[in-house]
């Protein structure tokens, strides 16, 4: 019975299943907003806590979760869940208030109060509690110190600090120039651009969901799934050779995963036309990769234009693609900046699913100049 | 009975607060009257980061989660504990690891390194949660767009501070985490040896970008993680990045005030 449960959890923690479940779960929670209630939060936290505590009896789970530098990950899991729930819960309560002709809570309490004592005491209390937490944490748990540095002996797996493991996880799907350089830059630029892209005047200074659905869904998908989930699975579920291991699995160094990854060019030339890849020189390489270049170009440069069209120009079944109302509301510059950043962000899940479905390695591959997408 | 103990205590307290020393430090009476509540905020250099009065909803814990304040407090904890650690730590390949072992083994009940490390992990998390709160309340919207941008830079600085500090114990965990992290720089477009298009930067037959001058070399100060890297990361960790972070925090807090205090419904 327990073994069956463990097998089930190991299976559900696999990159494909976990990512899909988490994404669908999040989308469902945005659709059925009653799940952000106090009762479901309590149930969820109890289940999570019981799962976590009970799992400690499994030696493989304990080994990885109890590593001193992995403690923050447990903190991330519980804190991020709690505060996401707390923000959404307050937002939905406010939405109910405004639906019932009542003002949002933050507007009801708009009278001014003295900062001493009302705020200063809160800050004092926060400092005291935090000091106690830090002291207890530091007394109970020694900071990790492994063997002295040895440049000749690289551990397997070699992992970056935990907060960069989302980026390291991206290396499975993208080359370092994208996962390690371009995407981090885009994350920073994209975050800074948010206030200039988002022209929705509502929801400024109070919790709400209804009034800024698109913004919140996109941001939380990025933060919870593409950042936090990848950090957590990069820490807990990636073992030697960056292979996937379930939470109850032993990290076997000798496990071999078959890598049968193929490129778009292989699909087109070898599988479709039954010919060898074109070789010799710059133009042969361009010809080899023409389909991939077309796909990436269409995705990044044609799709935003198409998405700005009004709904009538789309055939039935594709009308959801139309972002014409955003184009109208935001203006061309903000629209193209926002949609481009959004598509860049979505390129990660798209590449993930392409990998899982077709073993696709590169859409465009110029290994000669390290330019692989 | 209780009064017998308390009466002299409160007399002594009154004596102390009426003394020339006390009144020279605190220029106002106890903050029990509204006038003094205003004076305490205005005459104290630390408290004057705050306004005298604020919207009730804005200062509620359920609204701010105090996450920005907690992050700042953690920064102060890290500055203080880091300073103490600097007394004992020498950033050389020869001594670094041994100094950490000494801290661990020869300081009874020593928890400075623990406070520093766990505080640093906690700060990364609280920065994320602070940003989550600011996003979910729409507080980046006008007039606070610029301050959100400052906040994003502070997030990056927090991560870089944590990353540079990660190397300093000079154990296996440290150098390989930094090796993995800095390997990315090798793939920088144009500026990394294994980055797209960098091979096209040539002068005649000589390629301009090589392992001895690319982006990764600039980060590490060497072709692999070594003594120059340790010194470089140490200086950035202890001086460079904290200075920039402190400077930007000043801007961040200043702008919170100038943009209308803690956000609230317009």
Interface residues (C-beta under 8 A of the other chain):
Chain A: X69 X71 X72 X75 X76 X79 X80 X83 X84 X86 X87 X88 X90 X91 X104 X105 X106 X107 X108 X109 X110 X111 X112 X113 X114 X115 X116 X117 X118 X119 X120 X122 X123 X126 X127 X130 X131 X134 X135 X137 X138 X139 X141 X142 X143 X144 X145 X146 X147 X148 X149 X150 X151 X153 X154 X155 X158 X159 X160 X161 X162 X163 X164 X167 X168 X175 X176 X177 X179 X180 X181 X182 X188 X191 X192 X194 X195 X196 X198 X200 X201 X202 X203 X204 X205 X206 X207 X208 X212 X216 X219 X223 X366 X369 X370 X371
Chain B: X31 X34 X37 X40 X41 X47 X50 X51 X52 X53 X54 X55 X56 X57 X58 X59 X60 X61 X62 X63 X65 X66 X69 X70 X73 X74 X77 X93 X97 X100 X101 X104 X111 X113 X114 X115 X116 X117 X118 X119 X121 X122 X124 X125 X128 X129 X131 X132 X133 X135 X136 X137 X138 X139 X140 X141 X142 X144 X145 X148 X149 X152 X153 X155 X156 X159 X162 X163 X166 X169 X170 X171 X172 X173 X174 X175 X176 X177 X179 X180 X181 X183 X184 X185 X186 X187 X188 X189 X192 X194 X195 X196 X197 X198 X199 X200 X224 X225 X226 X263 X264 X265 X266
